[in-house]
Amino acid sequence: MRPVTPISILAAKLEVLIQKTASSPAPVFKAELQQAYELANGLDAYVDRCTTPESPDLAKLVQRTQTEDWTGRFAGGETVRPLEQEMLSGHVEGQMLKFLVHLTKARRVLEIGMFTGYSALAMAEALPEDGEVVACEVDPYAAKFAQQCFDDSTVGYKISVRIAPALETIQQLATAGEAFDLVFIDADKSGYIDYLNLLLSTSLLATDGLICADNTLMQGQPYLSGPTSDNGVAIAKFNQAVADDPRVEQVLLPLRDGLTLIRRV
């Protein structure tokens, strides 16, 4: 898989530098560079090994996602947007979300942006029997793919999939007076601020509810110098908006590509 997080990108760049300096006569420099590479390259793998393994259902979902031809699906018009296997939340983040469900004693979870359903299924595994995940997904093909995975799992019955633009779905949920104990945002980055404002200005977020926003490091783009992508610009604006918002307190965790935890004050 290609590097998509700050630490994996750093490891890849250090590996290139090691190859370029292979014939360098400076052994001390080469040794320091090698250690820097090992620090960066070994971190994710070590964290993964020390984290409770994912369930067989989650492992099966990963395998299905990784073997799907997402580029071909988009080229053939089956998906409405480009999709790639790297969009999976993954093992460690999935386990983190399960922990948050347990710690908050959540019964109702709202997921804004589902892809093939890894995070939705992970959170569903931590919910009580009568718990529910309402998962928003704009792409019908991805939603169908995820639903098949849910149907083959032991807790998929706890997940309700809504196919529509996420802002449209959550506005409907707000109008209906729905409330959620935990909200996971992992959709279009340009919509993050709108999602947050809607959650905070309505009763969608329960009194002691928790918001988790994914990809808030966006490959390091928000704090790097030089050119950045549209997503990098959107995330930088979102991070600043959260930091400036007196309604909340937050912490940005350097987990995978960044996970920000937000709560009302």
C-alpha positions in Angstrom: 0.0 0.0 0.0 1.2 3.5 -0.8 2.2 5.8 2.2 -0.8 8.0 3.2 0.0 9.1 6.7 2.7 11.5 8.0 4.8 8.7 9.5 4.6 6.4 6.5 5.5 9.2 4.1 8.4 10.2 6.3 9.6 6.6 6.3 9.4 6.4 2.6 11.4 9.6 2.1 14.1 8.4 4.6 14.4 5.1 2.7 15.1 7.0 -0.5 17.7 9.0 1.2 19.4 5.9 2.5 19.6 4.5 -1.0 21.0 7.7 -2.3 23.7 7.8 0.4 24.7 4.2 0.2 28.1 5.0 -1.1 28.7 8.0 1.3 32.0 7.9 3.1 30.4 9.4 6.3 29.5 6.3 8.4 28.2 8.4 11.4 25.7 10.2 9.1 24.7 6.9 7.5 24.1 5.4 10.9 22.0 8.3 12.2 20.0 8.3 9.0 19.4 4.5 9.3 18.2 4.9 12.9 15.8 7.7 11.8 14.4 5.5 9.1 14.0 2.6 11.5 12.2 4.9 14.1 9.7 6.0 11.4 9.3 2.8 9.5 8.9 0.5 12.5 6.3 2.6 14.4 3.1 1.6 12.6 4.0 -2.1 12.5 4.9 -2.2 16.2 1.7 -0.3 17.2 -0.3 -2.8 15.1 1.4 -5.8 16.7 0.7 -4.4 20.2 -3.0 -3.7 19.5 -5.8 -6.3 20.1 -6.3 -8.1 16.7 -9.3 -7.3 14.6 -12.2 -9.7 14.5 -12.6 -12.3 11.7 -15.5 -10.2 10.2 -13.2 -7.1 10.0 -10.4 -9.1 8.5 -12.7 -10.4 5.9 -13.9 -6.9 5.1 -10.3 -5.7 4.7 -9.5 -8.6 2.3 -12.6 -7.9 0.2 -11.8 -4.2 0.0 -8.1 -4.8 -1.0 -9.0 -7.2 -3.8 -11.7 -4.9 -5.3 -10.7 -3.0 -8.5 -11.8 0.4 -7.4 -10.1 2.2 -10.2 -11.9 0.1 -12.7 -15.2 0.6 -10.9 -14.8 4.4 -11.2 -13.7 4.2 -14.9 -16.7 2.1 -15.6 -19.1 4.5 -14.0 -20.1 2.2 -11.2 -18.9 4.6 -8.5 -19.7 8.3 -8.3 -16.3 9.3 -7.1 -12.7 7.9 -7.1 -12.3 5.3 -4.3 -9.2 3.5 -3.1 -8.4 0.8 -0.5 -6.4 3.3 1.5 -9.6 4.9 2.5 -10.1 2.1 5.1 -9.9 3.3 8.7 -7.8 0.2 9.4 -7.0 -2.0 12.4 -5.6 0.4 15.0 -8.0 3.2 14.3 -10.9 0.7 14.3 -9.8 -0.6 17.7 -9.5 3.0 18.9 -13.1 3.6 17.8 -14.3 0.5 19.6 -12.6 1.7 22.8 -14.3 5.1 22.5 -17.7 3.4 22.1 -17.0 1.3 25.3 -15.6 4.3 27.2 -18.6 6.6 26.3 -21.1 3.8 26.8 -22.6 4.9 23.5 -25.8 3.3 22.3 -26.3 5.3 19.1 -23.5 6.2 16.7 -23.6 8.4 13.6 -21.0 7.8 10.9 -20.5 10.5 8.3 -18.7 8.8 5.4 -18.6 5.0 5.4 -16.7 3.7 2.4 -16.8 -0.1 2.7 -17.8 -0.1 6.3 -14.7 -1.0 8.4 -15.2 1.7 11.0 -19.0 1.2 11.1 -18.5 -2.6 11.7 -15.8 -2.0 14.3 -18.0 0.4 16.3 -21.0 -2.0 15.9 -19.0 -4.7 17.5 -18.6 -2.6 20.6 -22.3 -1.5 20.9 -24.8 -3.3 23.1 -27.3 -5.6 21.5 -29.9 -2.8 21.0 -27.2 -0.3 19.8 -27.3 1.2 16.3 -24.8 2.8 13.9 -26.4 5.1 11.3 -23.9 5.2 8.5 -24.0 7.9 5.7 -22.5 7.1 2.3 -22.9 9.1 -0.9 -21.7 6.3 -3.3 -24.3 3.6 -4.0 -21.7 1.1 -5.1 -19.6 1.5 -1.9 -22.8 1.3 0.2 -23.9 -1.9 -1.6 -20.4 -3.4 -1.1 -20.5 -2.5 2.6 -24.0 -3.9 3.1 -22.9 -7.2 1.7 -20.0 -7.3 4.3 -22.5 -6.4 7.0 -24.9 -9.1 6.0 -22.1 -11.7 6.2 -21.0 -10.5 9.7 -22.3 -11.3 13.2 -23.3 -7.7 14.2 -24.2 -6.1 10.8 -27.8 -6.0 11.9 -26.8 -3.0 14.1 -25.9 -0.9 11.1 -28.4 1.2 9.1 -27.0 2.6 5.9 -28.3 5.9 4.4 -27.4 6.6 0.8 -27.3 10.3 0.0 -25.1 13.3 0.5 -24.2 13.3 4.2 -25.3 16.8 4.9 -28.7 16.0 3.5 -29.0 12.9 5.6 -27.9 14.5 8.9 -30.2 17.5 8.3 -33.1 15.0 8.0 -31.9 13.3 11.2 -31.8 16.6 13.0 -35.3 17.5 11.9 -36.6 14.1 13.1 -35.1 14.9 16.6 -32.5 12.1 16.4 -29.6 12.2 18.9 -26.2 10.3 18.9 -23.7 9.5 21.6 -20.8 9.3 19.3 -20.2 10.8 15.8 -17.4 9.8 13.5 -16.7 12.2 10.6 -14.7 10.7 7.7 -16.3 12.1 4.6 -15.5 14.9 2.1 -13.0 17.2 3.8 -14.5 20.4 2.5 -17.7 19.5 4.3 -16.2 19.0 7.8 -16.9 22.5 9.1 -20.6 22.3 7.9 -21.0 18.9 9.6 -19.5 20.2 12.9 -21.7 23.3 12.9 -24.8 21.2 12.3 -23.9 18.8 15.0 -23.3 21.6 17.5 -26.3 23.8 16.6 -28.9 21.0 16.8 -29.8 18.2 19.2 -28.0 15.7 17.0 -25.1 15.4 19.5 -26.2 14.0 22.8 -25.5 16.1 25.9 -22.2 14.3 26.7 -21.6 13.2 23.1 -18.3 12.8 21.5 -17.3 13.8 17.9 -14.3 12.1 16.2 -12.9 13.7 13.0 -10.6 11.6 10.9 -7.7 12.6 8.7 -7.0 15.8 10.6 -3.3 15.5 9.8 -3.9 14.9 6.1 -0.5 13.5 5.3 1.1 16.4 7.2 -0.1 19.0 4.7 -1.7 21.4 7.3 1.7 22.1 8.9 4.1 21.6 6.0 5.4 24.4 3.9 5.0 24.5 0.1 2.0 23.5 -2.1 -0.9 21.6 -0.7 -4.0 19.8 -2.0 -7.6 21.0 -1.8 -8.1 18.4 1.0 -5.1 19.7 2.8 -6.4 23.3 2.7 -9.9 22.1 3.8 -8.5 20.2 6.8 -6.2 23.1 7.8 -9.3 25.4 7.8 -11.3 22.8 9.8 -8.5 22.4 12.4 -8.3 26.1 12.9 -12.1 26.5 13.1 -12.2 23.9 15.8 -9.3 25.5 17.7 -11.1 28.9 17.6 -14.6 27.6 18.5 -15.5 28.5 22.1 -18.3 25.8 22.1 -15.8 22.9 22.2 -12.6 21.5 23.6 -10.5 19.1 21.5 -7.4 17.0 21.2 -5.7 16.0 18.0 -4.2 12.6 18.2 -1.4 11.6 15.9 -3.1 8.3 15.2 -2.7 7.1 11.6 -3.6 10.2 9.5 -4.8 12.2 12.6 -7.9 11.8 14.7 -9.4 14.8 16.5 -11.7 14.2 19.5 -14.2 17.0 20.1 -16.7 17.6 22.9 -19.0 20.4 23.9 -18.0 22.5 26.9 
